Amino acid sequence: MNFIFKALLVLSLVMLILLISFLVLGFESFVWPGLMVFFLSVSGGVRIHRNSKGFSFSLLVFAAVAAALGYPGVFISWGRFETTNLIVPLLQIIMFGMGTAMSMADFGAVVRNPRAVMIGLICQFTIMPMMGALLIMVFDFPPEIAAGIILVGASPSGLASNVMAYIGKANLALSVTLTTVSTLLAPLITPVWMKVLGDQLVPIDFWAMMWGIVKITIIPIMAGLIFNRLLHGKTKWLDRAMPLVSMGGIAMIITIITAAGRDNLLSVGGLLILASLIHNLSGYLLGFWSCRMLGLDVRSCRTIAFEVGMQNAGLASGLALLMGKVATVGLAPAVFGPMMNITGSSLAIWWRDRTVESD
């Protein structure tokens, strides 16, 4: 198997050289398929080592994004069916899976460690919205693109933060609790921030956004909790399948949004990638050191860093769709999603190999 991984890495190097040649010689029609092959080969090649194989999924997403940019028509509609109609159902399936993996015991950390939970929630819902507001002032994006950055910042943390907390030897119980509680609070807090920071960019219907979040997150999670309560231990196949379904669903959502907003993304892509990277890294940095200044232990600080920096980009994409602006407001979540998986995996691997200092 290692031979195959090495061959894929060699192929990726060859494709990189070819891509540079295509750009220099002006063979633009070969760039998108070349990018697809490059990311696919790198995605397979990085599986050669345990420290790098965590990047495989995100690189697959980049291959799908390259396909969507090169051949958007394939991903925009299938006959008379508009693919954007898949976004909300996919998110509901993902949230249902989150619910099936939970029980009421997951809320116990709120009682056992209320201070850490409260600090985490405050960091989650202040650092990222305010950083988003600062970034749109600095970069001066068009209003609807800027609103997407605010929307990402105002969203709760996503399931990926739990995975990174586990890999990075953080406080996994606290991570699960923060993800759950922030998601349950999102129907109130996310529309408030969008009304305060985003209403001057695009019209915000507070109640419509609140209902949209309830429909996308709360109802499916509650259904999953009930499912888990009634059939706990009887559906192990579902526990194995849901992570794969979730990853596939997120990849499909990002691909659909990229295809729908192709022209806008190509016009502001470089700056939007840079802004999203700054947004993401600021969440890690400010989340960690804010908690250290408040006296939390290192494991909890690592956890909150992931919870702050890794937003639920899928939810933000769904809300952009419900606003009718998936091709503009939805672009920032589409960029932020795969990027946070790359940076989050890197940070988790770096922390994993470092002993947690005693407090």
C-alpha positions as CSV (number, residue, x, y, z in Angstrom):
1,M,0.0,0.0,0.0
2,N,2.9,2.4,0.8
3,F,4.0,1.9,-2.8
4,I,0.7,3.3,-4.1
5,F,0.8,6.2,-1.7
6,K,4.3,7.1,-2.9
7,A,3.3,6.8,-6.5
8,L,0.4,9.2,-5.9
9,L,2.8,11.7,-4.3
10,V,5.1,11.4,-7.3
11,L,2.1,11.9,-9.6
12,S,1.1,15.0,-7.6
13,L,4.6,16.5,-8.1
14,V,4.4,15.8,-11.8
15,M,0.9,17.4,-12.0
16,L,2.2,20.5,-10.1
17,I,5.0,21.0,-12.6
18,L,2.5,20.5,-15.5
19,L,0.1,23.0,-13.9
20,I,2.8,25.7,-13.7
21,S,3.6,24.9,-17.4
22,F,-0.1,25.2,-18.4
23,L,-0.3,28.6,-16.7
24,V,2.9,29.9,-18.2
25,L,2.0,28.7,-21.7
26,G,-1.6,29.9,-21.5
27,F,-3.2,26.5,-21.8
28,E,-6.1,27.5,-19.5
29,S,-8.4,24.7,-20.6
30,F,-6.0,22.2,-19.0
31,V,-5.8,24.0,-15.6
32,W,-9.0,22.8,-14.0
33,P,-8.6,19.1,-14.8
34,G,-5.0,19.4,-13.8
35,L,-6.0,20.8,-10.4
36,M,-8.5,18.0,-10.0
37,V,-5.8,15.3,-10.6
38,F,-3.3,17.2,-8.4
39,F,-5.6,17.4,-5.4
40,L,-6.9,13.8,-5.9
41,S,-3.3,12.4,-6.0
42,V,-2.1,14.5,-3.0
43,S,-5.2,13.4,-1.1
44,G,-4.2,9.7,-1.6
45,G,-0.5,10.3,-1.1
46,V,-0.8,12.0,2.3
47,R,-2.3,8.8,3.7
48,I,1.2,7.4,3.7
49,H,1.8,8.7,7.3
50,R,-0.5,9.0,10.3
51,N,0.5,12.7,10.8
52,S,-0.7,13.7,7.4
53,K,-3.5,11.4,6.5
54,G,-5.9,13.6,8.4
55,F,-5.6,16.1,5.6
56,S,-6.9,13.6,3.0
57,F,-10.6,14.6,3.3
58,S,-9.9,18.3,2.9
59,L,-7.8,17.7,-0.1
60,L,-10.6,15.7,-1.6
61,V,-12.9,18.7,-1.1
62,F,-10.3,20.9,-2.9
63,A,-10.5,18.5,-5.8
64,A,-14.3,18.8,-5.8
65,V,-14.0,22.6,-5.7
66,A,-11.6,22.5,-8.7
67,A,-14.2,20.4,-10.5
68,A,-17.0,22.9,-9.6
69,L,-14.9,25.9,-10.7
70,G,-14.0,24.2,-14.0
71,Y,-17.3,22.6,-14.8
72,P,-20.0,24.5,-12.8
73,G,-22.9,23.4,-15.0
74,V,-22.4,19.8,-13.8
75,F,-23.0,20.8,-10.2
76,I,-25.7,23.5,-10.6
77,S,-28.5,21.4,-12.0
78,W,-29.4,17.9,-13.0
79,G,-32.0,18.2,-15.7
80,R,-34.7,20.4,-14.1
81,F,-33.5,19.7,-10.6
82,E,-31.6,22.5,-8.9
83,T,-28.8,21.1,-6.7
84,T,-29.1,23.9,-4.2
85,N,-32.3,22.1,-3.1
86,L,-30.1,19.4,-1.6
87,I,-28.3,21.7,0.9
88,V,-30.9,22.0,3.7
89,P,-31.8,18.2,3.6
90,L,-28.1,17.3,3.7
91,L,-27.6,19.6,6.7
92,Q,-30.6,18.1,8.5
93,I,-29.2,14.6,8.0
94,I,-25.9,15.7,9.4
95,M,-27.5,17.3,12.4
96,F,-29.7,14.2,12.9
97,G,-26.4,12.1,13.0
98,M,-25.1,14.5,15.6
99,G,-28.2,13.9,17.7
100,T,-27.9,10.1,17.4
101,A,-24.4,10.3,18.8
102,M,-25.6,12.3,21.9
103,S,-27.4,11.7,25.1
104,M,-28.5,13.8,28.0
105,A,-25.4,12.8,29.8
106,D,-23.4,15.0,27.3
107,F,-24.9,18.0,29.1
108,G,-23.4,16.9,32.4
109,A,-20.3,19.0,31.8
110,V,-22.4,22.1,32.1
111,V,-23.1,21.2,35.7
112,R,-19.6,19.8,36.5
113,N,-17.6,22.7,35.0
114,P,-20.0,25.6,34.4
115,R,-17.2,28.2,34.4
116,A,-15.3,26.6,31.5
117,V,-18.5,26.2,29.6
118,M,-19.5,29.8,30.1
119,I,-16.1,31.1,29.2
120,G,-16.1,29.0,26.0
121,L,-19.6,30.2,25.0
122,I,-18.7,33.8,25.5
123,C,-15.5,33.4,23.5
124,Q,-17.4,31.5,20.8
125,F,-20.0,34.2,20.3
126,T,-17.9,37.3,20.7
127,I,-14.4,36.7,19.2
128,M,-15.5,35.4,15.7
129,P,-18.3,37.9,15.0
130,M,-16.1,40.9,16.0
131,M,-13.2,39.6,14.0
132,G,-15.5,39.2,11.1
133,A,-16.7,42.8,11.4
134,L,-13.0,43.9,11.6
135,L,-12.1,41.9,8.5
136,I,-14.8,43.3,6.3
137,M,-13.7,46.8,7.2
138,V,-10.1,46.0,6.2
139,F,-10.8,44.2,3.0
140,D,-13.8,46.2,1.8
141,F,-15.6,43.3,0.2
142,P,-18.9,43.8,-1.7
143,P,-21.8,43.8,0.8
144,E,-23.1,40.3,0.2
145,I,-19.7,38.7,0.3
146,A,-19.0,40.7,3.5
147,A,-22.3,39.5,5.0
148,G,-21.1,35.9,4.5
149,I,-18.0,36.5,6.6
150,I,-20.2,37.9,9.4
151,L,-22.5,34.9,9.0
152,V,-19.5,32.5,9.5
153,G,-18.4,34.4,12.6
154,A,-21.9,34.4,14.1
155,S,-22.4,30.6,13.6
156,P,-21.8,28.0,16.4
157,S,-18.9,25.6,16.3
158,G,-19.1,22.5,14.1
159,L,-18.6,18.8,14.7
160,A,-15.1,19.0,13.3
161,S,-14.0,20.8,16.4
162,N,-14.8,17.6,18.4
163,V,-12.5,15.5,16.2
164,M,-9.7,18.0,16.5
165,A,-10.1,18.2,20.3
166,Y,-9.7,14.4,20.4
167,I,-6.6,14.4,18.2
168,G,-5.1,17.3,19.9
169,K,-5.4,15.8,23.4
170,A,-7.8,18.5,24.5
171,N,-10.8,18.2,26.8
172,L,-13.2,16.2,24.6
173,A,-16.1,16.2,27.0
174,L,-16.0,20.0,27.2
175,S,-15.7,20.2,23.4
176,V,-18.8,18.0,22.9
177,T,-20.7,20.1,25.4
178,L,-19.7,23.4,23.9
179,T,-20.6,22.3,20.4
180,T,-24.0,21.1,21.6
181,V,-24.9,24.1,23.7
182,S,-23.6,26.6,21.1
183,T,-25.7,24.9,18.5
184,L,-28.8,25.0,20.7
185,L,-28.2,28.7,21.4
186,A,-27.6,29.5,17.8
187,P,-31.3,30.2,16.9
188,L,-31.2,33.2,19.2
189,I,-27.6,34.4,19.1
190,T,-26.8,34.0,15.3
191,P,-29.7,36.2,14.1
192,V,-28.9,38.8,16.8
193,W,-25.3,39.2,15.5
194,M,-26.5,39.2,11.9
195,K,-29.0,41.9,12.7
196,V,-26.4,44.0,14.5
197,L,-23.4,43.6,12.2
198,G,-24.9,42.4,8.9
199,D,-28.2,44.3,8.5
200,Q,-26.5,47.2,6.8
201,L,-25.0,44.8,4.3
202,V,-28.0,42.7,3.4
203,P,-31.6,42.8,4.8
204,I,-31.9,40.4,7.7
205,D,-35.2,38.9,8.7
206,F,-34.5,38.0,12.3
207,W,-37.5,35.6,12.8
208,A,-37.0,33.9,9.5
209,M,-33.4,33.3,10.3
210,M,-34.3,32.0,13.7
211,W,-36.8,29.5,12.3
212,G,-34.3,28.5,9.6
213,I,-31.7,27.6,12.3
214,V,-34.4,25.7,14.3
215,K,-35.4,23.8,11.2
216,I,-31.8,23.0,10.1
217,T,-30.3,22.1,13.5
218,I,-32.6,21.9,16.6
219,I,-35.4,19.7,15.1
220,P,-33.0,17.1,13.6
221,I,-30.8,17.0,16.7
222,M,-33.9,16.5,18.9
223,A,-35.0,13.7,16.5
224,G,-31.6,12.1,16.8
225,L,-31.7,12.3,20.6
226,I,-35.1,10.6,20.7
227,F,-33.8,8.0,18.2
228,N,-30.7,7.3,20.4
229,R,-32.9,7.1,23.5
230,L,-35.3,4.5,22.0
231,L,-32.7,2.5,20.0
232,H,-29.5,3.0,22.0
233,G,-27.0,0.1,21.2
234,K,-29.3,-1.4,18.5
235,T,-28.0,0.6,15.5
236,K,-24.2,0.3,15.5
237,W,-24.2,0.4,11.7
238,L,-25.6,3.9,12.0
239,D,-22.8,5.0,14.3
240,R,-20.3,3.8,11.7
241,A,-22.1,5.3,8.8
242,M,-23.0,8.8,10.0
243,P,-19.4,10.2,10.1
244,L,-19.0,9.2,6.4
245,V,-22.4,10.6,5.5
246,S,-21.5,13.8,7.3
247,M,-18.2,14.2,5.5
248,G,-19.8,13.4,2.1
249,G,-22.6,15.8,2.8
250,I,-20.3,18.7,3.7
251,A,-18.2,18.0,0.6
252,M,-21.3,18.1,-1.6
253,I,-22.6,21.3,0.0
254,I,-19.3,23.1,-0.6
255,T,-19.1,21.9,-4.2
256,I,-22.7,23.0,-5.0
257,I,-22.1,26.5,-3.4
258,T,-18.8,26.8,-5.3
259,A,-20.4,26.0,-8.6
260,A,-23.3,28.4,-7.9
261,G,-21.0,31.3,-7.0
262,R,-18.2,30.5,-9.4
263,D,-18.0,34.0,-11.1
264,N,-18.1,35.8,-7.7
265,L,-15.5,33.5,-6.2
266,L,-13.1,34.0,-9.1
267,S,-13.4,37.7,-8.8
268,V,-12.7,37.9,-5.0
269,G,-11.2,34.5,-4.4
270,G,-7.7,35.4,-3.4
271,L,-8.8,38.1,-0.9
272,L,-11.6,35.9,0.5
273,I,-9.2,33.0,1.1
274,L,-6.8,35.4,2.9
275,A,-9.6,36.9,5.0
276,S,-11.0,33.5,5.9
277,L,-7.5,32.3,6.9
278,I,-7.0,35.3,9.2
279,H,-10.5,34.8,10.6
280,N,-9.8,31.1,11.3
281,L,-6.4,31.5,12.8
282,S,-7.5,34.5,15.0
283,G,-10.1,32.2,16.5
284,Y,-7.5,29.7,17.5
285,L,-5.1,32.3,18.9
286,L,-7.6,34.5,20.7
287,G,-9.6,31.6,21.9
288,F,-6.6,29.9,23.5
289,W,-5.0,32.9,25.1
290,S,-8.2,34.5,26.3
291,C,-8.8,31.3,28.3
292,R,-5.3,31.2,29.6
293,M,-5.6,34.7,30.9
294,L,-8.8,33.7,32.7
295,G,-7.0,30.8,34.4
296,L,-8.3,27.7,32.6
297,D,-6.2,24.6,32.3
298,V,-4.3,24.0,29.1
299,R,-6.6,21.1,27.9
300,S,-9.6,23.3,28.2
301,C,-7.8,26.2,26.5
302,R,-7.0,23.9,23.6
303,T,-10.6,22.8,23.4
304,I,-12.0,26.4,23.4
305,A,-9.4,27.3,20.7
306,F,-10.9,24.7,18.4
307,E,-14.5,25.6,19.4
308,V,-13.9,29.3,18.6
309,G,-11.8,28.8,15.4
310,M,-13.9,26.0,13.8
311,Q,-17.3,27.3,12.9
312,N,-20.3,25.4,11.5
313,A,-19.7,26.5,7.9
314,G,-22.4,24.0,6.7
315,L,-25.0,25.8,8.8
316,A,-23.9,29.2,7.5
317,S,-24.2,27.8,4.0
318,G,-27.8,26.6,4.7
319,L,-28.7,30.0,6.1
320,A,-27.3,31.7,3.0
321,L,-29.5,29.5,0.9
322,L,-32.6,30.4,2.9
323,M,-31.7,34.0,2.4
324,G,-31.7,33.4,-1.3
325,K,-28.0,34.5,-1.6
326,V,-26.1,31.2,-1.7
327,A,-24.0,32.4,-4.7
328,T,-22.7,35.5,-2.7
329,V,-23.3,35.2,1.1
330,G,-22.6,31.5,0.8
331,L,-19.1,31.9,-0.6
332,A,-17.3,32.7,2.7
333,P,-18.7,29.5,4.4
334,A,-17.7,27.5,1.3
335,V,-14.1,28.8,1.6
336,F,-13.9,28.7,5.4
337,G,-15.1,25.0,5.6
338,P,-12.2,23.1,3.9
339,M,-9.7,25.7,5.2
340,M,-10.5,25.2,8.8
341,N,-10.1,21.4,8.4
342,I,-6.6,21.9,7.1
343,T,-5.6,24.4,9.8
344,G,-7.4,22.5,12.5
345,S,-5.8,19.2,11.6
346,S,-2.4,20.8,11.6
347,L,-2.9,22.4,15.0
348,A,-4.3,19.2,16.5
349,I,-1.3,17.1,15.2
350,W,1.1,19.7,16.6
351,W,-0.5,19.7,20.0
352,R,-0.9,15.9,20.1
353,D,2.9,15.5,20.2
354,R,3.4,18.1,23.0
355,T,3.0,17.2,26.6
356,V,0.3,19.3,28.4
357,E,2.0,21.4,31.0
358,S,0.7,21.1,34.6
359,D,-1.3,24.0,35.9
